[in-house]
């Protein structure tokens, strides 16, 4: 069963700056967390922060795919993905730098995520990692910003190697 939640809240360039979003993320993360597109807002979590922009408060300032491919530390319990949701956003938010190819990032994530760990993704889609990568959806949150502004969809998918064949 997938749990569905709905929130009304304002939109902000920095997703986790919005109090209901930040609270939802902090409530749903587990253990050791990678915040791959960290942005400006530190979370009250045991997080490793990466952001391409060297002006952001982060532990690393690497392209997301480069970070995933080079990480040699312990595996994460949670990986947060809050990339720019579109090419235009990528160009705006990262000063003309285009973010990593999303499909390649998704393929690299299982190599640094513990079995049973979760990926929390923000964007315009509810299924991100998918059963082909051995992920099962558990929770979907819709953050409605009102007016003509696109809603933000957050999904929680659990990494279940060997458990996805029957779903």
Backbone as JSON Lines, residues from 0, in Angstrom:
{"i":0,"aa":"X","n":[0.83,-1.18,0.0],"ca":[0.0,0.0,0.0],"c":[0.88,1.25,0.0]}
{"i":1,"aa":"X","n":[0.52,2.22,-0.82],"ca":[1.24,3.49,-0.89],"c":[0.48,4.53,-0.08]}
{"i":2,"aa":"X","n":[1.19,5.23,0.78],"ca":[0.59,6.3,1.57],"c":[0.65,7.58,0.76]}
{"i":3,"aa":"X","n":[-0.49,8.28,0.68],"ca":[-0.56,9.54,-0.06],"c":[-0.86,10.68,0.9]}
{"i":4,"aa":"X","n":[-0.1,11.78,0.76],"ca":[-0.3,12.95,1.61],"c":[-0.4,14.2,0.75]}
{"i":5,"aa":"X","n":[-1.15,15.18,1.23],"ca":[-1.31,16.43,0.49],"c":[-1.04,17.61,1.42]}
{"i":6,"aa":"X","n":[-0.26,18.58,0.92],"ca":[0.08,19.77,1.7],"c":[-0.12,21.0,0.82]}
{"i":7,"aa":"X","n":[-0.62,22.07,1.39],"ca":[-0.65,23.36,0.7],"c":[0.47,24.19,1.32]}
{"i":8,"aa":"X","n":[1.32,24.74,0.47],"ca":[2.43,25.52,0.97],"c":[2.98,26.4,-0.16]}
{"i":9,"aa":"X","n":[3.68,27.46,0.2],"ca":[4.24,28.32,-0.83],"c":[5.37,27.62,-1.58]}
{"i":10,"aa":"X","n":[5.77,28.18,-2.68],"ca":[6.9,27.67,-3.46],"c":[8.13,28.51,-3.12]}
{"i":11,"aa":"X","n":[9.27,27.88,-3.08],"ca":[10.53,28.58,-2.87],"c":[11.58,27.92,-3.73]}
{"i":12,"aa":"X","n":[12.48,28.7,-4.24],"ca":[13.58,28.18,-5.06],"c":[14.33,27.07,-4.32]}
{"i":13,"aa":"X","n":[14.47,27.23,-3.02],"ca":[15.14,26.23,-2.2],"c":[14.05,25.39,-1.52]}
{"i":14,"aa":"X","n":[13.81,24.22,-2.06],"ca":[12.69,23.37,-1.66],"c":[12.62,23.17,-0.15]}
{"i":15,"aa":"X","n":[13.74,22.88,0.49],"ca":[13.72,22.53,1.9],"c":[13.63,23.75,2.82]}
{"i":16,"aa":"X","n":[13.65,24.94,2.25],"ca":[13.43,26.16,3.02],"c":[11.96,26.25,3.46]}
{"i":17,"aa":"X","n":[11.06,25.64,2.7],"ca":[9.63,25.67,3.0],"c":[9.38,24.75,4.2]}
{"i":18,"aa":"X","n":[8.85,25.31,5.28],"ca":[8.73,24.58,6.54],"c":[7.98,23.24,6.41]}
{"i":19,"aa":"X","n":[6.81,23.18,5.76],"ca":[6.13,21.87,5.67],"c":[6.93,20.84,4.88]}
{"i":20,"aa":"X","n":[7.65,21.28,3.88],"ca":[8.48,20.35,3.08],"c":[9.64,19.87,3.93]}
{"i":21,"aa":"X","n":[10.33,20.81,4.56],"ca":[11.48,20.44,5.4],"c":[11.06,19.46,6.5]}
{"i":22,"aa":"X","n":[9.93,19.73,7.15],"ca":[9.45,18.86,8.22],"c":[9.12,17.46,7.69]}
{"i":23,"aa":"X","n":[8.46,17.41,6.52],"ca":[8.11,16.12,5.91],"c":[9.38,15.32,5.58]}
{"i":24,"aa":"X","n":[10.38,16.0,5.04],"ca":[11.64,15.33,4.71],"c":[12.31,14.8,5.97]}
{"i":25,"aa":"X","n":[12.43,15.64,6.98],"ca":[13.09,15.22,8.22],"c":[12.34,14.06,8.87]}
{"i":26,"aa":"X","n":[11.02,14.05,8.77],"ca":[10.22,12.97,9.34],"c":[10.37,11.65,8.56]}
{"i":27,"aa":"X","n":[10.67,11.74,7.28],"ca":[10.7,10.53,6.43],"c":[12.1,9.99,6.15]}
{"i":28,"aa":"X","n":[13.13,10.75,6.42],"ca":[14.49,10.24,6.21],"c":[14.84,9.22,7.28]}
{"i":29,"aa":"X","n":[15.73,8.33,6.93],"ca":[16.2,7.29,7.84],"c":[17.72,7.32,7.89]}
{"i":30,"aa":"X","n":[18.29,7.27,9.09],"ca":[19.72,7.07,9.28],"c":[20.64,8.07,8.59]}
{"i":31,"aa":"X","n":[21.65,7.52,7.94],"ca":[22.71,8.28,7.28],"c":[22.2,8.75,5.92]}
{"i":32,"aa":"X","n":[22.17,10.07,5.7],"ca":[21.48,10.68,4.56],"c":[22.46,11.38,3.62]}
{"i":33,"aa":"X","n":[22.27,11.14,2.33],"ca":[22.96,11.91,1.29],"c":[21.96,12.9,0.72]}
{"i":34,"aa":"X","n":[22.26,14.17,0.81],"ca":[21.47,15.22,0.2],"c":[22.25,15.64,-1.05]}
{"i":35,"aa":"X","n":[21.89,15.05,-2.19],"ca":[22.7,15.15,-3.41],"c":[22.64,16.53,-4.07]}
{"i":36,"aa":"X","n":[21.53,17.23,-3.93],"ca":[21.38,18.59,-4.46],"c":[21.0,19.49,-3.28]}
{"i":37,"aa":"X","n":[21.91,19.65,-2.34],"ca":[21.6,20.18,-1.01],"c":[21.0,21.57,-0.99]}
{"i":38,"aa":"X","n":[21.44,22.45,-1.83],"ca":[20.91,23.81,-1.79],"c":[21.34,24.55,-0.54]}
{"i":39,"aa":"X","n":[20.49,25.46,-0.11],"ca":[20.83,26.43,0.91],"c":[20.48,26.0,2.34]}
{"i":40,"aa":"X","n":[19.54,25.08,2.48],"ca":[18.96,24.8,3.8],"c":[19.48,23.5,4.41]}
{"i":41,"aa":"X","n":[20.32,23.58,5.44],"ca":[20.73,22.37,6.14],"c":[19.52,21.74,6.85]}
{"i":42,"aa":"X","n":[19.51,20.43,6.89],"ca":[18.43,19.7,7.53],"c":[18.88,19.18,8.89]}
{"i":43,"aa":"X","n":[17.94,18.94,9.79],"ca":[18.23,18.41,11.12],"c":[18.37,16.89,11.0]}
{"i":44,"aa":"X","n":[19.38,16.46,10.27],"ca":[19.62,15.05,9.97],"c":[21.13,14.79,10.0]}
{"i":45,"aa":"X","n":[21.49,13.53,10.01],"ca":[22.88,13.12,9.83],"c":[23.12,13.07,8.32]}
{"i":46,"aa":"X","n":[23.39,14.24,7.73],"ca":[23.45,14.33,6.28],"c":[24.83,14.69,5.76]}
{"i":47,"aa":"X","n":[25.15,14.11,4.62],"ca":[26.29,14.52,3.8],"c":[25.68,15.39,2.72]}
{"i":48,"aa":"X","n":[26.17,16.62,2.6],"ca":[25.59,17.6,1.68],"c":[26.49,17.79,0.46]}
{"i":49,"aa":"X","n":[25.88,17.68,-0.72],"ca":[26.57,17.95,-1.97],"c":[25.76,18.96,-2.76]}
{"i":50,"aa":"X","n":[26.42,19.95,-3.32],"ca":[25.76,20.9,-4.22],"c":[26.8,21.41,-5.21]}
{"i":51,"aa":"X","n":[26.43,21.44,-6.47],"ca":[27.33,21.88,-7.52],"c":[27.79,23.32,-7.32]}
{"i":52,"aa":"X","n":[26.95,24.15,-6.74],"ca":[27.25,25.57,-6.55],"c":[28.2,25.73,-5.37]}
{"i":53,"aa":"X","n":[29.41,26.24,-5.6],"ca":[30.38,26.39,-4.51],"c":[29.96,27.4,-3.44]}
{"i":54,"aa":"X","n":[28.92,28.18,-3.71],"ca":[28.45,29.15,-2.72],"c":[27.45,28.55,-1.73]}
{"i":55,"aa":"X","n":[27.02,27.32,-1.99],"ca":[26.06,26.66,-1.09],"c":[26.8,26.0,0.08]}
{"i":56,"aa":"X","n":[26.15,25.95,1.26],"ca":[26.77,25.29,2.41],"c":[26.7,23.77,2.22]}
{"i":57,"aa":"X","n":[27.78,23.2,1.75],"ca":[27.81,21.76,1.46],"c":[29.18,21.2,1.79]}
{"i":58,"aa":"X","n":[29.2,19.89,2.03],"ca":[30.46,19.18,2.28],"c":[31.24,18.98,1.0]}
{"i":59,"aa":"X","n":[30.51,18.82,-0.11],"ca":[31.11,18.58,-1.42],"c":[30.44,19.5,-2.44]}
{"i":60,"aa":"X","n":[31.2,19.88,-3.46],"ca":[30.67,20.72,-4.54],"c":[30.98,20.03,-5.86]}
{"i":61,"aa":"X","n":[30.37,18.86,-6.04],"ca":[30.62,18.05,-7.23],"c":[29.35,17.93,-8.06]}
{"i":62,"aa":"X","n":[29.54,17.67,-9.34],"ca":[28.43,17.26,-10.18],"c":[27.85,16.01,-9.54]}
{"i":63,"aa":"X","n":[26.52,15.87,-9.54],"ca":[25.86,14.77,-8.84],"c":[26.35,13.4,-9.3]}
{"i":64,"aa":"X","n":[26.46,13.2,-10.6],"ca":[26.92,11.9,-11.1],"c":[28.36,11.64,-10.68]}
{"i":65,"aa":"X","n":[29.2,12.64,-10.73],"ca":[30.59,12.49,-10.28],"c":[30.63,12.11,-8.8]}
{"i":66,"aa":"X","n":[29.77,12.75,-7.99],"ca":[29.72,12.4,-6.57],"c":[29.36,10.93,-6.4]}
{"i":67,"aa":"X","n":[28.28,10.5,-7.06],"ca":[27.81,9.12,-6.91],"c":[28.89,8.12,-7.32]}
{"i":68,"aa":"X","n":[29.58,8.41,-8.39],"ca":[30.6,7.48,-8.91],"c":[31.89,7.49,-8.1]}
{"i":69,"aa":"X","n":[32.13,8.55,-7.34],"ca":[33.39,8.64,-6.61],"c":[33.25,8.37,-5.11]}
{"i":70,"aa":"X","n":[32.02,8.27,-4.59],"ca":[31.83,8.08,-3.14],"c":[32.46,6.76,-2.7]}
{"i":71,"aa":"X","n":[33.32,6.84,-1.67],"ca":[33.98,5.65,-1.14],"c":[33.67,5.44,0.33]}
{"i":72,"aa":"X","n":[32.78,6.23,0.88],"ca":[32.4,6.1,2.28],"c":[31.38,4.99,2.47]}
{"i":73,"aa":"X","n":[30.81,4.94,3.66],"ca":[29.8,3.91,3.94],"c":[28.53,4.19,3.13]}
{"i":74,"aa":"X","n":[27.76,3.13,2.94],"ca":[26.52,3.27,2.17],"c":[25.49,4.09,2.96]}
{"i":75,"aa":"X","n":[24.65,4.77,2.22],"ca":[23.63,5.62,2.82],"c":[22.35,4.84,3.1]}
{"i":76,"aa":"X","n":[21.61,5.29,4.14],"ca":[20.29,4.75,4.43],"c":[19.22,5.48,3.62]}
{"i":77,"aa":"X","n":[19.46,6.76,3.34],"ca":[18.53,7.6,2.58],"c":[19.32,8.45,1.6]}
{"i":78,"aa":"X","n":[18.79,8.59,0.41],"ca":[19.34,9.54,-0.56],"c":[18.22,10.49,-0.97]}
{"i":79,"aa":"X","n":[18.48,11.78,-0.8],"ca":[17.54,12.82,-1.2],"c":[17.91,13.35,-2.57]}
{"i":80,"aa":"X","n":[16.94,13.36,-3.47],"ca":[17.14,13.9,-4.81],"c":[16.18,15.07,-5.01]}
{"i":81,"aa":"X","n":[16.71,16.25,-5.09],"ca":[15.91,17.44,-5.37],"c":[16.61,18.23,-6.48]}
{"i":82,"aa":"X","n":[16.72,17.62,-7.66],"ca":[17.4,18.3,-8.76],"c":[16.5,19.37,-9.37]}
{"i":83,"aa":"X","n":[17.07,20.25,-10.19],"ca":[16.2,21.14,-10.97],"c":[15.23,20.26,-11.77]}
{"i":84,"aa":"X","n":[13.96,20.62,-11.8],"ca":[12.94,19.75,-12.38],"c":[12.89,19.81,-13.9]}
{"i":85,"aa":"X","n":[13.6,20.73,-14.51],"ca":[13.56,20.87,-15.96],"c":[14.87,21.49,-16.43]}
{"i":86,"aa":"X","n":[15.15,21.36,-17.72],"ca":[16.36,21.91,-18.31],"c":[16.49,23.41,-18.0]}
{"i":87,"aa":"X","n":[15.38,24.15,-18.17],"ca":[15.39,25.59,-17.91],"c":[15.79,25.87,-16.46]}
{"i":88,"aa":"X","n":[15.22,25.09,-15.52],"ca":[15.55,25.27,-14.11],"c":[17.03,24.96,-13.85]}
{"i":89,"aa":"X","n":[17.54,23.95,-14.51],"ca":[18.95,23.6,-14.37],"c":[19.82,24.78,-14.78]}
{"i":90,"aa":"X","n":[19.48,25.39,-15.9],"ca":[20.26,26.52,-16.4],"c":[20.14,27.72,-15.45]}
{"i":91,"aa":"X","n":[18.95,27.96,-14.89],"ca":[18.74,29.09,-13.99],"c":[19.43,28.88,-12.65]}
{"i":92,"aa":"X","n":[19.2,27.72,-12.04],"ca":[19.66,27.49,-10.68],"c":[21.14,27.17,-10.56]}
{"i":93,"aa":"X","n":[21.72,26.67,-11.62],"ca":[23.13,26.31,-11.56],"c":[23.97,27.18,-12.49]}
{"i":94,"aa":"X","n":[23.53,28.42,-12.67],"ca":[24.3,29.45,-13.37],"c":[24.8,28.99,-14.74]}
{"i":95,"aa":"X","n":[23.92,28.32,-15.48],"ca":[24.27,27.89,-16.83],"c":[24.87,26.51,-16.92]}
{"i":96,"aa":"X","n":[25.2,25.9,-15.77],"ca":[25.72,24.53,-15.78],"c":[24.56,23.55,-15.88]}
{"i":97,"aa":"X","n":[24.66,22.6,-16.74],"ca":[23.61,21.59,-16.88],"c":[23.9,20.46,-15.9]}
{"i":98,"aa":"X","n":[22.88,20.05,-15.16],"ca":[23.04,18.97,-14.19],"c":[23.26,17.63,-14.88]}
{"i":99,"aa":"X","n":[23.73,16.68,-14.12],"ca":[24.01,15.33,-14.61],"c":[22.8,14.71,-15.3]}
{"i":100,"aa":"X","n":[23.04,13.81,-16.25],"ca":[21.93,13.05,-16.85],"c":[21.22,12.24,-15.76]}
{"i":101,"aa":"X","n":[19.92,12.47,-15.6],"ca":[19.18,11.89,-14.49],"c":[19.14,10.37,-14.55]}
{"i":102,"aa":"X","n":[19.02,9.81,-15.72],"ca":[18.98,8.35,-15.83],"c":[20.28,7.71,-15.34]}
{"i":103,"aa":"X","n":[21.39,8.29,-15.69],"ca":[22.68,7.76,-15.23],"c":[22.82,7.89,-13.71]}
{"i":104,"aa":"X","n":[22.3,8.98,-13.15],"ca":[22.34,9.14,-11.7],"c":[21.51,8.04,-11.03]}
{"i":105,"aa":"X","n":[20.3,7.8,-11.55],"ca":[19.44,6.77,-10.96],"c":[20.1,5.4,-11.04]}
{"i":106,"aa":"X","n":[20.8,5.12,-12.13],"ca":[21.49,3.83,-12.26],"c":[22.65,3.7,-11.27]}
{"i":107,"aa":"X","n":[23.26,4.8,-10.88],"ca":[24.41,4.77,-9.97],"c":[24.0,4.71,-8.49]}
{"i":108,"aa":"X","n":[22.81,5.14,-8.18],"ca":[22.37,5.22,-6.77],"c":[22.44,3.89,-6.03]}
{"i":109,"aa":"X","n":[21.99,2.77,-6.58],"ca":[22.04,1.52,-5.8],"c":[23.45,1.12,-5.34]}
{"i":110,"aa":"X","n":[24.48,1.62,-5.98],"ca":[25.85,1.25,-5.59],"c":[26.28,1.89,-4.27]}
{"i":111,"aa":"X","n":[25.57,2.96,-3.84],"ca":[25.95,3.62,-2.58],"c":[24.8,3.66,-1.56]}
{"i":112,"aa":"X","n":[23.71,2.95,-1.86],"ca":[22.55,2.89,-0.97],"c":[22.48,1.49,-0.35]}
{"i":113,"aa":"X","n":[22.23,1.44,0.95],"ca":[22.09,0.14,1.62],"c":[20.85,-0.58,1.12]}
{"i":114,"aa":"X","n":[20.89,-1.9,1.0],"ca":[19.65,-2.64,0.73],"c":[18.64,-2.3,1.84]}
{"i":115,"aa":"X","n":[17.41,-2.02,1.44],"ca":[16.39,-1.6,2.4],"c":[16.37,-0.09,2.6]}
{"i":116,"aa":"X","n":[17.34,0.61,2.01],"ca":[17.38,2.06,2.12],"c":[16.32,2.72,1.23]}
{"i":117,"aa":"X","n":[16.18,4.03,1.38],"ca":[15.17,4.74,0.61],"c":[15.77,5.87,-0.22]}
{"i":118,"aa":"X","n":[15.07,6.18,-1.3],"ca":[15.36,7.37,-2.1],"c":[14.12,8.24,-2.03]}
{"i":119,"aa":"X","n":[14.32,9.49,-1.66],"ca":[13.23,10.47,-1.63],"c":[13.52,11.46,-2.75]}
{"i":120,"aa":"X","n":[12.59,11.54,-3.69],"ca":[12.8,12.37,-4.87],"c":[11.73,13.44,-4.96]}
{"i":121,"aa":"X","n":[12.14,14.65,-5.31],"ca":[11.24,15.76,-5.55],"c":[11.25,16.09,-7.03]}
{"i":122,"aa":"X","n":[10.06,16.34,-7.59],"ca":[9.97,16.69,-9.0],"c":[8.54,16.72,-9.46]}
{"i":123,"aa":"X","n":[8.33,16.4,-10.73],"ca":[7.0,16.39,-11.33],"c":[6.48,14.98,-11.55]}
{"i":124,"aa":"X","n":[7.2,13.94,-11.05],"ca":[6.82,12.55,-11.28],"c":[6.77,11.8,-9.95]}
{"i":125,"aa":"X","n":[5.9,10.79,-9.88],"ca":[5.77,10.05,-8.63],"c":[6.57,8.74,-8.6]}
{"i":126,"aa":"X","n":[6.89,8.18,-9.73],"ca":[7.73,6.99,-9.76],"c":[9.04,7.4,-10.42]}
{"i":127,"aa":"X","n":[10.12,7.26,-9.68],"ca":[11.39,7.76,-10.16],"c":[12.41,6.64,-10.33]}
{"i":128,"aa":"X","n":[12.69,5.93,-9.26],"ca":[13.7,4.87,-9.33],"c":[13.13,3.64,-10.04]}
{"i":129,"aa":"X","n":[11.93,3.22,-9.68],"ca":[11.22,2.17,-10.38],"c":[11.62,0.75,-10.04]}
{"i":130,"aa":"X","n":[10.71,-0.18,-10.39],"ca":[10.93,-1.59,-10.04],"c":[12.06,-2.23,-10.85]}
{"i":131,"aa":"X","n":[12.39,-1.7,-12.02],"ca":[13.52,-2.26,-12.78],"c":[14.84,-2.07,-12.04]}
{"i":132,"aa":"X","n":[14.91,-1.06,-11.19],"ca":[16.1,-0.83,-10.37],"c":[15.92,-1.44,-8.98]}
{"i":133,"aa":"X","n":[14.83,-2.18,-8.78],"ca":[14.54,-2.88,-7.51],"c":[14.04,-1.94,-6.42]}
{"i":134,"aa":"X","n":[13.26,-0.95,-6.79],"ca":[12.67,-0.02,-5.83],"c":[11.16,-0.17,-5.83]}
{"i":135,"aa":"X","n":[10.58,-0.1,-4.64],"ca":[9.13,-0.14,-4.5],"c":[8.65,1.16,-3.86]}
{"i":136,"aa":"X","n":[7.59,1.77,-4.42],"ca":[7.07,3.01,-3.84],"c":[6.37,2.74,-2.52]}
{"i":137,"aa":"X","n":[6.57,3.65,-1.56],"ca":[5.92,3.53,-0.26],"c":[5.06,4.74,0.09]}
{"i":138,"aa":"X","n":[5.48,5.9,-0.36],"ca":[4.81,7.13,0.06],"c":[4.91,8.16,-1.05]}
{"i":139,"aa":"X","n":[3.83,8.91,-1.25],"ca":[3.83,10.01,-2.21],"c":[3.22,11.22,-1.51]}
{"i":140,"aa":"X","n":[3.89,12.35,-1.61],"ca":[3.37,13.6,-1.05],"c":[3.23,14.61,-2.18]}
{"i":141,"aa":"X","n":[2.12,15.3,-2.17],"ca":[1.85,16.34,-3.15],"c":[1.88,17.68,-2.41]}
{"i":142,"aa":"X","n":[2.79,18.55,-2.84],"ca":[2.9,19.88,-2.24],"c":[2.29,20.86,-3.24]}
{"i":143,"aa":"X","n":[1.1,21.33,-2.92],"ca":[0.34,22.2,-3.81],"c":[0.66,23.65,-3.48]}
{"i":144,"aa":"X","n":[1.11,24.4,-4.49],"ca":[1.55,25.78,-4.29],"c":[0.5,26.8,-4.69]}
{"i":145,"aa":"X","n":[-0.6,26.34,-5.28],"ca":[-1.7,27.23,-5.63],"c":[-1.52,27.92,-6.97]}
{"i":146,"aa":"X","n":[-2.62,28.48,-7.46],"ca":[-2.59,29.23,-8.71],"c":[-2.1,28.4,-9.88]}
{"i":147,"aa":"X","n":[-1.34,29.03,-10.74],"ca":[-0.84,28.37,-11.95],"c":[0.53,27.73,-11.74]}
{"i":148,"aa":"X","n":[0.95,27.6,-10.48],"ca":[2.26,27.02,-10.18],"c":[2.15,25.51,-10.11]}
{"i":149,"aa":"X","n":[3.05,24.81,-10.81],"ca":[3.04,23.35,-10.78],"c":[3.2,22.83,-9.35]}
{"i":150,"aa":"X","n":[2.47,21.78,-9.02],"ca":[2.66,21.11,-7.74],"c":[4.04,20.44,-7.72]}
{"i":151,"aa":"X","n":[4.55,20.25,-6.53],"ca":[5.77,19.47,-6.34],"c":[5.37,18.1,-5.83]}
{"i":152,"aa":"X","n":[5.89,17.07,-6.45],"ca":[5.6,15.7,-6.04],"c":[6.85,15.12,-5.39]}
{"i":153,"aa":"X","n":[6.67,14.56,-4.2],"ca":[7.78,13.87,-3.53],"c":[7.41,12.41,-3.4]}
{"i":154,"aa":"X","n":[8.37,11.55,-3.71],"ca":[8.12,10.11,-3.59],"c":[9.2,9.47,-2.73]}
{"i":155,"aa":"X","n":[8.76,8.46,-1.99],"ca":[9.67,7.65,-1.18],"c":[9.63,6.25,-1.78]}
{"i":156,"aa":"X","n":[10.79,5.79,-2.24],"ca":[10.89,4.45,-2.81],"c":[11.97,3.68,-2.05]}
{"i":157,"aa":"X","n":[11.65,2.43,-1.71],"ca":[12.57,1.6,-0.93],"c":[13.3,0.63,-1.85]}
{"i":158,"aa":"X","n":[14.61,0.53,-1.63],"ca":[15.48,-0.37,-2.4],"c":[15.3,-1.77,-1.85]}
{"i":159,"aa":"X","n":[14.72,-2.65,-2.68],"ca":[14.41,-4.02,-2.27],"c":[14.98,-5.01,-3.26]}
{"i":160,"aa":"X","n":[16.3,-5.18,-3.29],"ca":[16.86,-6.17,-4.21],"c":[16.23,-7.54,-3.98]}
{"i":161,"aa":"X","n":[15.76,-8.17,-5.05],"ca":[15.16,-9.5,-4.96],"c":[13.7,-9.52,-4.55]}
{"i":162,"aa":"X","n":[13.07,-8.37,-4.3],"ca":[11.69,-8.34,-3.81],"c":[10.73,-7.69,-4.8]}
{"i":163,"aa":"X","n":[11.16,-7.31,-5.99],"ca":[10.31,-6.53,-6.9],"c":[9.6,-7.36,-7.96]}
{"i":164,"aa":"X","n":[9.91,-8.61,-8.09],"ca":[9.36,-9.42,-9.19],"c":[7.85,-9.56,-9.12]}
{"i":165,"aa":"X","n":[7.27,-9.62,-7.92],"ca":[5.84,-9.88,-7.84],"c":[4.98,-8.63,-7.76]}
{"i":166,"aa":"X","n":[5.54,-7.48,-7.96],"ca":[4.73,-6.23,-7.92],"c":[4.62,-5.62,-9.27]}
